[in-house]
Amino acid sequence: MSSMWENAYASESGTAVLEEISTEPRILPPYHVVLIDDDDHTYAYVIKMIQDLFAADYEAAYELAVEVDMTGRAILDTTTKERAEFKRDQVHAFGPDHLLDRSAGSMTCVIEPAVLA
């Protein structure tokens, strides 16, 4: 383990204390961007959203739309926490499905830590 002596400070007794800090890079855990199913968005909407926001081709977007419809959820991306939050926010900002009158807003999307096997 690589480390560096840093953060010198005086203890209550006046003795100098050095804190050892690791300089090893930390690997941040990945996060999933998960789309949650509902009955207020059409396949066309879901496919277009996935294509627009995740740069997926039609076939991949269609397969994800089927997965979310059949299982109730689909992982759209696995990435850093910061990017996952950004992609979730993009899904939430995509707006309602104009093909359905009852669609009042965007689909639900959450992020969750990716469990690595």
N, C-alpha and C positions, 0 to 999 in steps of 0.2 A: 504494500500500500504506500503510495506516495503521500507525503505530508509536508507541512510547512509550519514552522513556529511563528505564531502571529498572535496578535491581541495581548500584548504584555500589559499587565496591570498590577497594582500593588494590593496585596491582601490587607485585611484589617490589622494584621500584626506588622505591616510595613514591608513584608517580604515580597520581592518581585515574583510574579507568577506568569508563566508562559503557557498559553493554550495551544494545543496542537490541532491544526485544522487539516483535514484531508483535501488534497488537490486533485484527487481522482475524479474524472467526469462521472456524473450520475446519469443514468439512463432513466428518462421519464416514462412512466407506464402509458401504454396506448389506451385510447378510449374509443368506444363504438358510438356511431351516430345511428340511432334506432328510430325508425318510422313506425308509428302506432296506427292501427287500422281504425276506420270509422265508416259510417254509412252516408257521409255527407260529401264524398268526393268520388268522381268517376275514374275509371281506368285511364281514360285519356288525360285527365288532370294529373294523376300520379305519374304516368309515363313522361309527360312533358316536364313536370317539376324535376324528376330525377335526371332527365336529359339536360335540362338547363342548369341545374345546380351542381350536378355531380359528373358532368361530361360523359355520360353513359350513352352507348348506342341504343337504338330502339329495342333490340332483342334483350339486352341486359336490363334495360329499364322495365320492359314488359315482364321479365322473369321476377324482378323485385316487386312489381305491382301484384303479381299472382301470389308471391310469398306473403306479402303483408295481408292480402285478402284471405288467404287460406289459414295462416297461422296467427294472425293478429298483430304481427310485428315483422320487421325486416331490418337487418343491419345494412345501412347504405354506405358506410365508410368506417374504417378503423384508422385512427390518426392520433396526433397529439391532442392533449386536452384543449389547448387554445384554439386549434383549427376545428375540433369537434364542436366547441361552443359556437364558433362562427358559422359552421354549416347548419347547426340546429337553428340558430337565429335566422339564417336565410330561409329555411323551410317555414319557420313561423311567419316570415314576412312575405311569403309567396302569394298570400291572399286567398280569397274564396274561389270555389269552382263555379265559374259562370255558366256551366251547363246544367247546374242544379239550383233551383230556386231556394231550397232549404239550406244550402251551403252558406254559412255565416262567416266563415273565416278559414284560416289555413289548417293544415293537418297538424296533429300533435307529433312532436319529435322530442326525444330525450337523448341524453348522453349517459353512458355508463362505463365504468372501467372494464377493459377487455381482460378476460381471464385467460391467461396463457397456459397452455398445457405443458 
